[in-house]
Amino acid sequence: MAQTTKADIRRGVHSRIRKKVRGTAERPRLAVFRSLNHIYAQVIDDDNGKTLATASTIEKTLAGSTGGNIEAAKRVGTAVAERAKAAGVENVVFDRGGYVYHGRVKALLDATREAGLNKGEAAKPVKEVKADADAKPAKKGKGDGDAKPAKKVKAETEAKQKEKKDEE
């Protein structure tokens, strides 16, 4: 059996995504390609086979000290959103290119939303952690001195049920 590399797996995932995701003139596809050192984004109208806007960290205006980090992805996302809006695009369908929606890919899409693409789609808020007073106490396991054996707990509940029956 042949070994599959990460790149082969990503290509398979990307082909499955492309079967479902299609850009139209009204809502073109925002395709992302991520390499080790750079990130690229294109707004593509698949019906006409045209690229409407593009941005990448290869461009001197968007290149920073490196193109392979989250800050660079945010710069590219903002730039591609501005260029797409200049081309008359307000809504896009996102094609993550087989990559996990995490890190640089997520940062790029969040930057496009902040720049005005897909206004109806707001970035998901981060869940707040409850205060210590509201948090549930940790479960007790073996070795906890306060934990009761299961037989004792069962006996106590049976005793309480008998008391309730006697009262009625």
N, C-alpha and C positions, 0 to 999 in steps of 0.2 A: 504494500500500500504506500502510495507516494505521500510525502510530508507536505502539508500546506503551510505556507508562510503567512504572516500577519497581513502582508500586502494582498495575497490571494483571497484571504477571508474578507478583507475590506472591499475588494472588487466584487465579490459575490453579494455582499450586503448592499453595495451601491447599485448593482444591477437590479436587485429586488426593489430597492427604493425607486429607481427610475421607471419601473413598470407602473408605479402608482402615481408618481409626481410628474406633472406636466405643466409647463408654463404656457400661458395664453397671452394674447395681446392685452387683455384687461388685467391679468394677474401673472406677470412673468415669473420665471424661476430664478431664485437667488442661489447659485451654486457656489460651494466652497471647496477649495482644494488646499490641503495643509501638507507642507513638506517639513523636513526637520528644521530648516533655516528660514522659511518664508511661509506666508499665507496669501491666498489669492481668492478673490470674490468676483463673480460675474452675474449680471442680471440678463437673463436670456429669454427671448420670445421663441418658444419651440415651434409654434405654428408657422412662423415666417422664417425660422432658422437664422435669426439675427441676435447679435449681442448688443444690448442697449446701453449698458454701463459696465465698467470694470475698474478694479483697483487692486493693488498688490503691494507688498513690502519691497518689491524690486524697484519700484519708482523712487527716485531720489527724494521727492517731497514727502513720501510716507516712510522712508527707511529711517530707522533710528540706529542705535548702537547694534541692535540685532532685530531681525524680522521674525524670530521664532518665539515670541513671548506674548503674554496677554495684552500688554500695552500696545504692541504693534497691531494686534488683532483689533483692538478698539479703534485705532487710527484708521485702519482699512475699512472697518464697518461704517464709521462716520463718513469717510470719503465716498464709498460706494452708495450710501444712502443719499448724499447730496447730489451725486451725479445722476442717480436714478430719478430723483425728484426733478432735476433739470430736464431730463428726458421725458417727463410727464408721467412717471410711474409713482403711484401712491401705495399700492398693495403688492406684495410678492408672496410666492409660496417658497418655503425654505427647503433646500436640498443640501443636507449635511454631508453628502458625498461618501457615505459609509462610515464616517467617523462618529465616535460617541459624542453625544451632545453634552460636552463638558469642556472646561478649560478654555482654550483659544477659540474653539468653534462657538461656544456659548457666549464668550465675550464679544465676538464679532456680531452675532445676532442681536445681543442686548444693545450694542452701540448703534445698530441700524434702527432699532425701535426708538431709542432716545433721540436720534437724528430726524425722526418723523416718518419712517416707513411703517406700515401696518399699525396705524394709530389705534385701532380697536384692540390690538393685542398688547396688553401691558405686560411688562416683565413681572414674573411671579415674585411676590414679596417673600422675604426670608422669614421663616417661622421663629417667633420669639421663644426663648427658653423661660419656663415658669420660674417664679421665685422659689427659694428654698422652703418657705412656709407652705406653699401650695403643692409642692412636689410630693409624690407618693414616697413613703418610706421604702428603703431597699428591702428586697425579699430576704428572708432569713434562710440560711442553708445549714448544712451540717457544721457542727462546731460552734453554733451560736448558743450561748448559755441560756437565753430566754426562750428558745424554741421548745414547744411542747411536742411530745411524741404523738403520732397519729391516733393511737389507741386511746390516749387520755382525752384528746379533743373529741373523738367520737363518743366516748362515754359521757362527757359533759353535755354534748348536744342532745343525746338521748335523755339525760336527766332533765334538761330544760323542757323537752317536749312532754315528758311525763307530768311535770309540774303544771304546764299549760292545760293538759287534759284534766288534771285533778281540780283545777280552779273552775273549769267550765262545768 
